[in-house]
Amino acid sequence: MTSDIPSRFLDRRTPPKIVTLIALTSVSALSMNVFLPSMPGMAIYFDADYRLVQLSVALFLLVSAGLQILIGPISDKMGRRPILLSGISLFLLATLGCALSTSVEVFLAFRMCQAVIAVAMVLSRAAVRDMFPADQAASMLGYVTMGMAVVPMIGPALGGVLDTAFGWQSNFWLLLALGAMALVMTWADFGETAHKSGMTLIAQFREYPELLTSPRFWGYSLASGMSSGAFFAFLGGAPFVGTVVYGMDAATMGLYFGAPAIGYFAGNFLSGRYSVRFGVNRMILFGSITCGAGVLLSMLMISAGAQSPMAFFGFITFVGLGNGMTIPNATAGMLSVRPHLAGTASGLGGAIMLTGGAALSALAGALLTPETGAYPLLWMMLLTSVMALIAILIVIRRERQLGL
């Protein structure tokens, strides 16, 4: 724990300021969604099937999941700072490769390499848990991800405008510039927060069973993974729905993509404001219910004949709201099951979340056709929301059994 060490901005000898953690998580999140409005145009540019370009989301998530399994234990052994600096540097090289790609195969290869930015998401969360106890960590994670939500909220809109004005490559030039800024901030401000384990990497990986045999860790991980799974399915399917079902151009679709991010911003504010008061479990419960209710309302409106972008995108705001309450609290919960394994838990929990997200994103792209409309996507999102609710109910029951 380093909460007793005063944090001074741009002092590498002290823990990082919240603004630095926000910058790190923002670049990581933005790399997932800024180019989404460009995907139909990229398919034309590369003379490739849309479903092949759409794999850039699923492959990114899948590689991120694999990397997170490694990032946690390595950072517990070597510290957060050196892993962050190395990962962001590699991200910059991969982003340059994406911008200069001339074929879809080369683009997808560099896109998978871009997934190394997972270090920013994993280690910014672990750093918060290094510095604060559980309920306060949930509150601080809420504020960090609330700030982070601002950038993804405007990201697709900005990406759509950049695409219209300068072409799809401009999205990746933007990521390159922002990644360089994050690298400078990390080097200047991110003081080490971890107490290095002193164990070998093999011994570090042997700690995984301690987490994998914990029902509470699985409950928190699945609550986070299933709730965010609704959003990842949205990322995979919404560009198709916006372009094919509603006939939007890139700039317009980018504006509508801000709907869940607005809700996410509000949900993270609620987490920052109320997690200490109500506790992580109740916040996750409220968030899971909110997420499912938003999807259900969208389905009901479309079934009633309200075939408009607002009926689809508007109610997805509640998915973002639910995620904003669920994810920070579930993250704090999973990191607190075994506090001495915070980095490992952050990586493993993130891997579970992103593996499911990659599968749901790819499945959403595969199931949607002009004839089905948005229904397959909405059913997937509703099912994952219900599964998140079941997961947190199991955690609550388990804690009552343990007398926690």
N, C-alpha and C positions, 0 to 999 in steps of 0.2 A: 504494500500500500504506500502510495506517495502523496496522499492528500495533504500531509502535514508540511510538504515542501512548497513554498510560495512559487506560483507560476509567474514568470516574467516574460513578456512578449519579446521574441527574437533573441532569447537567451537559451542556448543549447544545453546549458547545465540544469535547466528546470523543466518540469513537465510542460507539454504543449498547451497553448491557449485554445479555447473552444473554436475560434475562428480558423485555426489551422486544421482541426479535425473536420470542420464543416467543408473546408476546401478539398480535403482528401476524399471524403465520402461523396462530394458533389461531382468530382471528376469521374469517380468510379460509376456513379449512377448515370451521369450524362452520356458516358460511353455506350450505355445500353440503348438509349432511346433517341438521341439527337437526330439520327439519320433515318428513322422509321418512315417519315413521309416521303423520303427519296427512294424507297425500295422499288416501287413500280417503275420509276424512271431508270433505276439502275439495271433492272431486268432488260429494259430496252437497250441501254448503253452496252451491256455485255452480251446482248443477243442470247439471253438465257431465260429459262422458265422462271416465273415468279417464285415457285416453291423452292427452287435452288437458291435464289437470293435470300429468301426468307429464312433459310437455314443459318444465315449469319447470326440470327438471334439465338437459335437453339444451340449451335456449336459454341458460341461465346459463353453461354451459360454452362454448358457441359464441361468445357475446359476450366472455367472458373471453379466449378465444383471440385474437380480433381486437384487443382492447385490449392484450394483451401484446406484440403486434408494435409498437405505438406506444410503450408504456411504457418499454421498454428504451432505445431511442435518445434519447427525450426526457430520461430520467433521466441518461444519459451526458452530455448537453449541459448540463442545468440543475441536476443534483444529485439525490440520492435524497430528501432531506428535504422540499422544497417539493411534490414530486409526491405523496409519501405523505400529507402533511397535506390536500392538495386532494382526493385520492381518497377518503380516509376520510370527509371531510365530505360528499361527494356520496353515499357509501354510506349514511350516516345518513338523508339525505332519502329515498332510495329505499326503505329499510327501513320508514320511517314510512308511505310509500305502500302497501307490501305489506300492512301491518297494517290499514290502513283501507279496503282494496279491497272493493268490493261485487259485482264481476263477475269472471269468470275472465279476460276480455280485459284489464281494468285490472290485475289481479294479475300477469299474464304480462308486461305492459309494464314495471311497476315491478321485477319480478323480473329482467328483462334489465338494467335500470339498476343493480340491486344488484351486477352483475358487476364494477363499477368497483373493488370490494375486491380485485381481482386485483393492484392496486398493492402490497398488503401482502405477498402471497406472492412476487411477482417481486423486489421491492426488498429484502426481508429476506434473500433468497438472495444477491442481488448484493452486499449489504453484507458478508456473511460472506466472499465471495470478494475484496472490496476489502481486507479486513483480514488475510486469511491466505493462505499458499501452498496449492497444489492438494491434497495429501494431508491436510494439517491442516484445510483447508476442508471436505473430505469428512467428517472426524471431527466438526468443529463443526456441520456441517449435520445430521449424525446426531443429535447431542445436541439441537439446536434442534427438529428434527422429532420426536424422541422426546418432548420436552416437549409439543409441539403435539399429539401423538397422544392425550394424556390427555383433552383437551377433546372431540375428535370421538368418543372412545371412550364417553364418558358422554352426549354430545350427543343421539343418537337416543333413549336411555333417558329422559333428562330431557325431551326433546321429547314423547315418548309420555305421560309423566306429566302434563306441562303441558297437553297436548291434552285428556286425560281430565278434568282438574280445571277448566280455564279456557277450553278451545276452542283452535282452531288458531292464532288470532291471537297467543296468548301466546308462541309460538315467536319471532315477529318482534319483540315487545316485549323479549324477552331479548336478541336480536341488537342491538337499538337500544342497550340499556344497555351491553353489552359493547363495542360499537363506540365509544361515547362514552368509555369507559375507555381503549381503545386510542389514541384521538385525544389524550387528555390525556397518556398515557405517551410518545407519539411527540413531542409538542410539548416535553415537559420533558426527555427523555433522548436523543433521536436526533440526535446530532451528525453533520454531513456526513461521509460516508466516501469519496465519489467524487472523483477528480481530474477536474474538468470538461474535456471534450474540446476545447472552444473552437471546434468546427466548427459550421456551420449545420446545421439539421435535414435539409436536402436532402443535404448531404455525409454526415451521419450515416447516413441511409438507404442511401446508396451503399456503405456498408460491408457491407451484407447479403451481396453476392456472395462476399465473403471467407469468410463462414461457410457459405453455401449450397454452395460448391464444395469444402468440406472433408469427405472421407469419414468422418473420425473424429467430426466434429460430428454428422453424420447418424446415425452408429452409436450414439453416446451418446443422442441425442435419441429415436431409435426404440426403444432399449432401455428408456428411461424411459417413453416414450409407450405402448409395447405392454404393458409390465408393469403400469403404472397403468391401462391400458385394461381389464384384467380387473376391476379394482376399480370403474371407472366403469360398466362393464356391470352389475356387481352393484348399484350404486346405482340404475340405471334399472329393473332387473328384480326385485330382491329384495322391494320392497314388494308387488308383485303376487303373488309366490310365497308370501310370508308370510301375506297376507290371503286369497287365493283357494285356494291349494293346501293350506295348513296351518291356515287358519281362525283366525289370531291377531287379537287386538285391538291397538290402537295401543300401549298400554303394554308388552305382552308382546313385540311385534315390536321395539320400541325397545331392549329388553334384548338380544335376539338380534343386533341390529345392532352391538353392541359386540364381537362375535367377531373380525372382521377388524382392528378397531382395537387389540385386545389384541396380536394378532400384529404389527401395525405398530409398536407401542410396543417390543416385544422386538427387532424387526428394526433399528429405529433405534438401540437400545442397542448391538447388535452392531456397527453401523456406527461409532458413536462410539468403541467400544472397540477395534476391530480394523482399521479402514480404513488407518491409518498402517502397521500391521504387514503386511497382506496386499496393499495397493494397491487402487485403485478397480476395476480390471478383474476381479480375482478375486472381489471382493465382489458385483459385478453378476452374474457368472456363477453364484455360489452362490444369489443371490436369485432369478434367473430359473428355475433348476431347482426351487427350493422352491415358487415360485408355481404352476408347472405341476403339480407333484406333489400339491399340496393339492387342486386342481380334479379331477385324475384320481382321487384317493382318494374324493372326494365322489361322482363319477359311478359308481364301482365299488360303493360302499355302497348307493346308491339302486337300481342295477341288480340288486343282490343281494336287494332287497326291504326294505331298511331305510328305509321311508317315514316319516321323522320329521324334525322341524326340526333336530335335532342332526346328522343325516347331511348336511344341506345347509349350515347355518350353521356347524357345528362345524369342518368341514374348511376352510372359507373363512378360518379363522384363519391357515392357512399362506399364503394369498394375501397377507394383511396382512404376515406375516413376511417373505415374499419382497420385497414392495414396500418394506418398511423397510430392507432391505439394498440394493435396486437404486436407488431414487430419489435418496437423498442422494449416492451415489457417481456415478451417471450425471450428476446435476446438476453436481457438482464437475468431472467430466470434460469436459462440454460447455462449462463456463465457463473451463476451462483451455486449450482448444484455441487460443483467441485472447484472452489475458488482458486486453488493452487494450480489448476489446469485451465485458466481463463483463455489463454491463447489457443490451446488445443481445442477447447470447447467452442470457441468462436469459429475456428476453421472447420471443425467437423459439422457444427450446426449449419454453417453457411453452405457447406457441401451438400448436406441433405436437402436444404432449401433449393439450391440451384439445380441439383440433379432433377428434382421434381419439376422445377420451372422449365428446364430444357425440354423435358419430355412433353409437358403440356403445351409449350410454345410450338414445338414441331407438330404435335397432334392437331392443334387448332388450325395451323396452316394447311394440313392435309385434309381435314374434314370439310372445310368450308368450300362451297360452290355457289354460283349465282342462284341456283334453284333453292338451296337450303336457307339462304339469307344468314342472319346472325344467330339462329337458334342453336346449332351445335356448340358454338362458342359460349353462349349464355348457360346452356346445360352444364358444360364443363366447369364454368365458374361457380355455379350454384353448388355442384357436388363437392368441389374442393372447400367451399366455405362451410358446408355442413360437416365435413371431416375435421376442419379446424376446431369447430365447436365441440365435437366429440372428444378431440384430443385434450382440450383444456378441462373439460368435465372430468376426464380420467385423472388429470393432475390434481384437481381439487379433491377428488375422492381419495387419492393416494396420500395426500398431505393430511387429510383427516385421520386416515389409518395410522400414520406415523406420529400424529399428535403435534404437527408443525404449525 
